[in-house]
Amino acid sequence: MRDTLRGIVELARLGNCVAAGVLTATGAFVAGAAGAGLPTALAALTTAFAVAAGNAINDYFDREIDAVNRPDRPIPRGAVSPRGALATATVWFAVAVAAAVTLPPLAIGIAAVNLVALVTYTSLFKGTPGLGNALVAYLVGSTFLFGGAAVGSPRAVVVLAALAGLSTFTREVIKDVEDVAGDREEGLSTLPIAVGERRALWIGAAALVVAVAVSPLPYLSGTLGAAYLAIVAVADAVMLSATYESFADPAAAQRHFKYGTFLAAAAFVVGRAVVVA
């Protein structure tokens, strides 16, 4: 029983859920709406539970690949049955829908599109070269849009959503390179399998270079203050370094890349706080 409960928690990947909820709250905060505590909380809750459900669905469809790449995952090691993972995902999706229904129409629309995308990602898009990476990149970037839409100011976070999406595309390409062995055995045609690992990494690097090049825009437009520029410069350096590292060690690079994305999120919060102050 203890291993089952632990497996259910592992299905959610709590770190990812919390991170996604924080990004949604960050989007709401950067959007600059005052007195929007409840919509922000509901949007963050929606995102966290939707991500948890999407992760459980992903583990269900990836159970055979995970038996090769990650045999310690809950389904391959027998802690949670495939049917149990689906039931858990259904409950988490229901919680996400319940939290979203009182939000503005645009936010509900974004949530609906994202819920469909989360469900169809593994079954339809994951094995399509580049499209799966682009879908995940959109989902991450849209957390900012969802937060902004929840408080009625989505336009204020469009650039931030684009930056998050581009950097996520790079990280997903690195992850696919790390998972090439299992994906190839399963017959998937991910970007590294379709075009080669080094070429895929160069495509990911190009996306990150675009993100780094436009990262000063929120400062130049006055949306975020100088503190944002200082912190995001460090975040850019960390992500560029991790991308360079990916050509030699994609597993380590992916872990290091996440530090850069967290720093970037912190840059958004601090930068906006300075402007408000």
C-alpha positions as CSV (number, residue, x, y, z in Angstrom):
1,M,0.0,0.0,0.0
2,R,2.8,2.4,0.9
3,D,4.5,1.8,-2.5
4,T,1.2,2.4,-4.3
5,L,0.7,5.7,-2.6
6,R,4.3,6.6,-3.3
7,G,3.8,5.6,-6.9
8,I,0.7,7.8,-7.3
9,V,2.7,10.7,-6.0
10,E,5.5,9.9,-8.4
11,L,3.1,9.8,-11.3
12,A,2.3,13.5,-10.6
13,R,6.0,14.5,-10.6
14,L,5.3,17.1,-7.9
15,G,8.3,19.2,-8.8
16,N,6.9,19.8,-12.3
17,C,3.4,20.5,-10.9
18,V,4.7,23.0,-8.4
19,A,6.9,24.6,-11.1
20,A,4.0,24.9,-13.5
21,G,1.7,26.4,-10.9
22,V,4.4,28.9,-10.0
23,L,4.8,29.9,-13.7
24,T,1.1,30.5,-13.9
25,A,1.2,32.6,-10.8
26,T,4.2,34.4,-12.2
27,G,2.3,35.2,-15.4
28,A,-0.6,36.7,-13.3
29,F,1.9,38.7,-11.2
30,V,3.8,40.0,-14.2
31,A,0.5,40.9,-15.9
32,G,0.2,43.5,-13.1
33,A,-3.4,43.1,-12.1
34,A,-4.2,44.2,-8.5
35,G,-6.6,42.4,-6.2
36,A,-6.5,39.2,-8.2
37,G,-5.5,36.8,-5.5
38,L,-8.3,34.3,-6.0
39,P,-8.1,34.1,-9.8
40,T,-4.4,33.6,-9.5
41,A,-4.7,30.8,-6.9
42,L,-7.4,29.1,-9.0
43,A,-5.3,29.3,-12.2
44,A,-2.2,28.0,-10.4
45,L,-4.3,25.1,-8.9
46,T,-5.7,24.3,-12.4
47,T,-2.3,24.2,-13.9
48,A,-0.8,22.0,-11.2
49,F,-3.5,19.4,-11.3
50,A,-3.6,19.4,-15.1
51,V,0.1,18.8,-15.3
52,A,-0.2,16.0,-12.7
53,A,-2.9,14.4,-14.8
54,G,-0.9,14.9,-18.0
55,N,2.1,13.3,-16.4
56,A,0.1,10.2,-15.4
57,I,-1.3,9.9,-18.9
58,N,2.2,10.2,-20.3
59,D,3.4,7.4,-18.0
60,Y,0.5,5.2,-19.1
61,F,1.3,5.5,-22.8
62,D,5.0,5.4,-22.2
63,R,5.0,2.3,-19.9
64,E,6.8,0.1,-22.5
65,I,9.4,2.8,-23.3
66,D,9.9,3.4,-19.6
67,A,10.5,-0.3,-19.0
68,V,13.7,0.3,-21.1
69,N,14.6,3.9,-20.2
70,R,13.2,4.3,-16.7
71,P,12.3,0.9,-15.1
72,D,12.0,2.6,-11.7
73,R,8.9,4.5,-12.8
74,P,5.7,3.6,-10.9
75,I,4.1,1.5,-13.7
76,P,7.1,-0.5,-14.9
77,R,8.1,-1.4,-11.3
78,G,4.5,-2.5,-10.5
79,A,3.7,0.2,-7.9
80,V,0.7,1.4,-9.9
81,S,-1.2,-0.5,-12.6
82,P,-1.9,1.0,-16.0
83,R,-5.6,1.1,-15.2
84,G,-4.8,2.8,-11.8
85,A,-2.7,5.5,-13.6
86,L,-5.7,6.3,-15.9
87,A,-8.1,6.5,-13.0
88,T,-5.7,8.8,-11.1
89,A,-5.3,11.0,-14.1
90,T,-9.1,11.2,-14.5
91,V,-9.5,12.5,-10.9
92,W,-6.8,15.0,-11.3
93,F,-8.3,16.3,-14.6
94,A,-11.7,16.7,-12.8
95,V,-10.1,18.8,-10.1
96,A,-8.4,21.0,-12.8
97,V,-11.7,21.5,-14.6
98,A,-13.5,22.4,-11.3
99,A,-10.8,25.0,-10.4
100,A,-11.0,26.6,-13.9
101,V,-14.7,27.1,-14.4
102,T,-15.0,30.4,-12.6
103,L,-12.1,32.0,-14.5
104,P,-12.6,34.5,-17.4
105,P,-13.6,33.0,-20.8
106,L,-10.2,33.4,-22.4
107,A,-8.5,31.6,-19.5
108,I,-11.1,28.8,-19.7
109,G,-10.4,28.5,-23.5
110,I,-6.6,28.2,-22.9
111,A,-7.2,25.6,-20.2
112,A,-9.5,23.6,-22.5
113,V,-6.9,23.6,-25.3
114,N,-4.2,22.6,-22.9
115,L,-6.1,19.8,-21.4
116,V,-6.7,18.3,-24.9
117,A,-3.0,18.8,-25.7
118,L,-1.9,17.1,-22.6
119,V,-4.1,14.1,-23.3
120,T,-3.1,13.8,-27.0
121,Y,0.6,14.6,-26.6
122,T,1.9,11.1,-26.0
123,S,-0.6,9.2,-28.1
124,L,-0.4,11.5,-31.2
125,F,2.4,14.0,-31.2
126,K,5.3,12.6,-29.1
127,G,6.8,10.4,-31.8
128,T,6.4,13.1,-34.6
129,P,9.8,14.8,-35.3
130,G,9.7,18.3,-33.8
131,L,6.0,18.5,-33.3
132,G,6.0,16.8,-29.9
133,N,8.8,19.2,-28.8
134,A,6.9,22.2,-30.1
135,L,3.7,21.1,-28.3
136,V,5.5,20.8,-24.9
137,A,7.1,24.2,-25.6
138,Y,3.7,25.7,-26.2
139,L,2.3,24.1,-23.0
140,V,5.0,25.6,-20.9
141,G,4.8,29.0,-22.5
142,S,1.1,29.0,-22.2
143,T,1.3,28.8,-18.4
144,F,2.3,32.5,-18.5
145,L,-0.6,33.3,-20.9
146,F,-3.0,31.4,-18.7
147,G,-1.9,33.3,-15.6
148,G,-2.3,36.6,-17.5
149,A,-5.6,35.7,-18.9
150,A,-6.9,34.6,-15.4
151,V,-6.4,38.2,-14.2
152,G,-7.6,39.7,-17.5
153,S,-4.2,40.9,-18.9
154,P,-2.8,38.3,-21.3
155,R,-1.1,40.8,-23.6
156,A,1.4,41.8,-20.8
157,V,2.9,38.3,-20.8
158,V,3.1,37.4,-24.5
159,V,6.8,38.0,-24.7
160,L,7.4,36.0,-21.5
161,A,5.4,33.1,-22.9
162,A,7.4,33.1,-26.1
163,L,10.7,33.1,-24.2
164,A,9.6,30.2,-22.0
165,G,8.4,28.3,-25.0
166,L,11.6,28.7,-27.0
167,S,13.8,27.6,-24.1
168,T,11.6,24.6,-23.3
169,F,11.8,23.5,-27.0
170,T,15.6,23.3,-26.5
171,R,15.3,21.4,-23.3
172,E,12.9,18.9,-24.8
173,V,15.3,18.3,-27.7
174,I,18.1,17.5,-25.3
175,K,15.7,15.1,-23.4
176,D,14.9,13.3,-26.7
177,V,18.6,12.9,-27.3
178,E,19.0,11.4,-23.9
179,D,16.1,9.0,-24.6
180,V,17.1,7.9,-28.1
181,A,17.7,4.2,-27.2
182,G,14.3,3.6,-25.7
183,D,12.5,5.7,-28.3
184,R,14.2,3.9,-31.2
185,E,13.4,0.5,-29.7
186,E,9.7,1.6,-29.4
187,G,9.7,2.7,-33.0
188,L,9.2,6.4,-32.4
189,S,10.5,8.9,-34.8
190,T,11.6,11.8,-32.6
191,L,13.7,14.6,-33.9
192,P,17.1,13.1,-33.0
193,I,16.1,9.8,-34.6
194,A,14.8,11.5,-37.7
195,V,17.6,14.0,-38.4
196,G,20.5,12.7,-36.1
197,E,21.4,13.6,-32.6
198,R,23.9,16.4,-33.3
199,R,21.7,18.1,-35.9
200,A,18.8,17.9,-33.5
201,L,20.9,19.5,-30.8
202,W,21.9,22.3,-33.2
203,I,18.2,22.9,-33.9
204,G,17.6,23.2,-30.2
205,A,20.5,25.5,-29.8
206,A,19.2,27.8,-32.5
207,A,15.9,28.1,-30.7
208,L,17.7,29.0,-27.5
209,V,19.8,31.6,-29.2
210,V,16.6,33.3,-30.4
211,A,15.2,33.2,-26.9
212,V,18.4,34.7,-25.5
213,A,18.5,37.4,-28.2
214,V,14.9,38.6,-27.4
215,S,15.2,38.2,-23.6
216,P,16.0,41.9,-23.0
217,L,12.7,43.0,-24.6
218,P,10.6,43.0,-21.4
219,Y,13.2,45.4,-19.9
220,L,13.4,47.5,-23.0
221,S,9.6,47.8,-23.2
222,G,9.4,48.8,-19.5
223,T,7.4,45.8,-18.4
224,L,10.2,44.6,-16.2
225,G,13.0,46.5,-14.3
226,A,16.8,46.3,-14.4
227,A,16.9,43.5,-11.8
228,Y,15.2,41.3,-14.4
229,L,17.9,42.1,-16.9
230,A,20.7,41.2,-14.5
231,I,19.1,37.9,-13.4
232,V,18.0,36.8,-16.8
233,A,21.5,37.3,-18.1
234,V,22.7,34.7,-15.6
235,A,19.8,32.4,-16.6
236,D,20.7,32.8,-20.3
237,A,24.3,31.9,-19.5
238,V,23.3,28.8,-17.6
239,M,21.0,27.6,-20.4
240,L,23.6,28.3,-23.1
241,S,26.2,26.4,-21.1
242,A,23.9,23.5,-20.6
243,T,23.1,23.4,-24.3
244,Y,26.8,23.3,-25.1
245,E,27.2,20.5,-22.5
246,S,24.4,18.5,-24.2
247,F,26.7,17.6,-27.1
248,A,28.8,15.6,-24.7
249,D,26.4,14.6,-21.9
250,P,22.7,15.2,-22.6
251,A,21.6,13.7,-19.3
252,A,23.6,16.1,-17.2
253,A,22.8,19.0,-19.6
254,Q,19.1,18.5,-19.1
255,R,19.4,18.7,-15.3
256,H,21.5,21.8,-15.5
257,F,19.2,23.4,-18.1
258,K,16.4,23.4,-15.5
259,Y,18.4,25.6,-13.2
260,G,18.5,28.2,-15.9
261,T,14.7,28.1,-16.5
262,F,14.1,28.5,-12.7
263,L,16.4,31.5,-12.7
264,A,14.5,33.0,-15.6
265,A,11.2,32.6,-13.8
266,A,12.8,34.3,-10.8
267,A,14.0,37.1,-13.0
268,F,10.4,37.7,-14.1
269,V,9.2,38.0,-10.6
270,V,12.0,40.1,-9.3
271,G,11.8,42.4,-12.3
272,R,8.1,43.0,-11.9
273,A,8.4,43.5,-8.2
274,V,11.0,46.3,-8.8
275,V,8.7,48.0,-11.2
276,V,5.7,47.8,-8.8
277,A,7.9,49.1,-6.0
